[in-house]
Amino acid sequence: GCDNCAGGGAGGSINIVVNSFQGSGLISASGGMGAIRYSNPENLRNGYGGGGGRIAISYGEKTYDGRIQALGGESHDGPGEAGSVYVVNSAGDLWVEGGHTLVDADDVFSSITLAENGTLVLAGAVTVSQEVALPAHSTIHIADAHALDNLPLAREISGTLVVDTAFELPASESNPD
């Protein structure tokens, strides 16, 4: 770290509630970059990156095709932690992109879609009607032994699966054991 370098600021918060979510571009509550100081060419030092903020978006219909992110700020000494992003429509479809989204046993969704830099944290037995895919550059973090009880996870995994608790994989129709 750096004794005299300021860390980046936190990402702040964004709350959007609309009937029609449309347009493009970037919606960001990302943390700021840590301040840089050069004491000599071989000793680059700076403050830590700021943590990502919180984005919550509730909508009826969506044609928005831009990016949503609450990333941690960059830093040579240590990046800030990603913030949280919660994007859900009135039909119960959850979109996870550019930050952490925590769900638990009280949550019920028709579908969950993971996109780039999205981390879905399963803190309980969330109920999901449709199969959930884990594409590249996204993460599912299993933090509860019953996390997959009511969530059909696609068998092909391209992203990162983090298991932080003991649990049993649910039986499949092709392998009922």
C-alpha positions, 0 to 999 in steps of 0.5 A: 500500500501507500502511506500517502495515497488516497484510495478511490471513492465508492461507486454510489447507488442507482435505483431505476423503476420504469415501465419501459427500460430502453436505450443503450450506453453504460449504467455504472456505479463503479468504484474510483481508481486509487491515487497514483504516486511515483517515488521512483521509476521502479516503485509505483505505489498507489491507494486501493481502488474504491468498492463498487456501488449498488444498482437496482433496476425494476422494469416492465419491458426491456429493449435496453442493450447497453452495459450495467456495472458496479465494478471495483476501482482499479489500483496497482496495490489492490482493486476494490470489491465489485458492488451489487447489481439487481435487475428484474422485470415484472415477470420475475426474470432476473438479469445478473451483470457487472457485479454481485447479485445475492438471492436467497430462499425468499426469492422466486424467479421465472428465469435468471440470466448471467452476463459478463462480469456477473456474479450470482450469490446463492445464499439460500434455496432460491426458486427458479422455473427455467434452467440457469446457464453459467456462461464464460466470464460469469460466476455462480457462488454457492453459499448455502447447502440447499442453494440448488434445491429449486434451481435447475443448473445447466450441466455444461458450465463455461464460467466459474462455479464457487462452492463455499459450503458442503452440499449434494448435487441434485440427481438428474433424470439421466443419473438418478443416483 
